[in-house]
């Protein structure tokens, strides 16, 4: 792994850890972090009330750059990974699944976009 890639990996892990803390402070219960499935990784899986959120975390120089990093192809991978994750965990069928994103610009506060995309509507552009 190159030094640039290692730095990006460390920054990603740090951003995901801070995101988990941020969500806990907002009343979310983190069920899984960096959840690996056969089709991909889910950054965070969290629950609050009747919602089960699969949260993708992106850290980029700007919010727009972070938003653009979540491509339609990645959205489909996340949907498949979430489906597989749900099938492996009993007792959560009553929770409403949702796909959120946490966009972290290099400077400023993060944006937590709830319900950023779904199987029917995978268009993140409409949200920002």
C-alpha positions in Angstrom: 0.0 0.0 0.0 1.4 3.4 -0.9 1.9 6.1 1.6 -0.9 8.2 0.1 -3.3 5.3 0.3 -2.3 4.6 3.9 -2.9 8.2 4.9 -6.3 8.1 3.2 -7.1 4.9 5.0 -6.2 6.4 8.4 -8.2 9.5 7.7 -11.2 7.4 6.7 -11.0 5.3 9.9 -10.7 8.5 12.0 -13.6 10.1 10.2 -15.8 7.0 10.7 -14.9 6.9 14.4 -15.8 10.6 14.8 -19.0 10.0 12.9 -19.9 7.2 15.3 -19.3 9.4 18.3 -21.3 12.2 16.7 -24.2 9.9 16.1 -24.1 8.5 19.6 -24.3 12.1 20.9 -27.4 12.6 18.8 -29.1 9.5 20.3 -28.1 6.8 17.9 -27.0 3.3 18.9 -24.2 2.1 16.8 -24.8 -1.6 16.0 -21.8 -2.2 13.7 -18.8 -0.4 12.4 -16.9 -1.2 9.2 -19.2 -4.2 8.7 -17.9 -6.5 6.0 -20.2 -8.5 3.9 -19.6 -10.6 0.9 -20.5 -7.7 -1.4 -18.9 -4.8 0.3 -18.4 -2.9 3.5 -20.9 -0.8 5.5 -19.2 2.1 7.3 -21.7 2.4 10.1 -25.0 0.6 11.0 -27.0 2.5 13.6 -30.4 2.4 15.2 -32.6 5.2 16.6 -36.2 4.5 17.5 -37.7 2.4 14.7 -35.0 3.3 12.1 -32.1 1.1 11.1 -29.7 3.4 9.2 -26.8 2.2 7.0 -24.5 5.2 7.0 -21.8 5.9 4.4 -19.1 8.3 5.6 -17.2 10.4 3.1 -14.4 12.9 3.9 -13.3 15.1 1.0 -12.1 18.7 0.6 -15.7 20.0 0.1 -19.2 18.8 0.8 -19.8 18.6 -3.0 -16.7 16.5 -3.5 -17.9 14.1 -0.7 -21.4 14.0 -2.3 -20.0 13.2 -5.7 -17.9 10.3 -4.3 -21.1 8.3 -3.7 -21.8 7.1 -7.2 -24.9 5.2 -8.3 -22.8 2.1 -8.6 -21.6 2.5 -5.0 -25.2 3.1 -3.9 -26.2 -0.2 -5.4 -23.3 -2.0 -3.7 -24.4 -0.4 -0.4 -28.0 -1.6 -0.9 -26.8 -5.1 -1.6 -24.5 -5.1 1.4 -27.3 -3.8 3.7 -29.6 -6.5 2.5 -27.0 -9.2 3.3 -26.2 -7.6 6.7 -29.9 -7.6 7.6 -30.3 -11.3 6.6 -27.6 -12.2 9.1 -29.1 -10.3 12.1 -32.2 -11.6 13.8 -34.7 -9.5 15.6 -34.4 -6.4 13.4 -37.1 -7.1 10.8 -39.5 -4.5 12.5 -37.0 -1.7 11.9 -37.4 0.6 8.9 -34.2 0.5 6.9 -32.7 3.7 5.6 -29.6 4.9 3.8 -27.9 7.9 5.2 -24.6 9.7 4.4 -22.3 11.7 6.5 -20.4 14.2 4.4 -17.3 15.6 6.0 -15.6 18.6 4.4 -11.9 19.3 5.2 -13.1 22.4 7.1 -16.5 23.0 8.7 -19.1 20.8 10.2 -20.4 17.5 8.7 -23.7 17.1 7.0 -25.8 14.1 8.0 -28.2 13.5 5.2 -31.0 11.1 6.3 -32.7 9.0 3.7 -30.1 10.0 1.1 -31.0 7.3 -1.4 -33.2 4.2 -1.7 -33.6 1.3 -4.1 -36.1 3.4 -6.0 -34.4 6.8 -5.8 -30.6 6.6 -6.1 -30.1 10.3 -6.9 -28.0 12.0 -4.3 -28.1 15.3 -6.3 -31.7 15.9 -5.3 -30.8 16.2 -1.7 -28.2 19.0 -1.7 
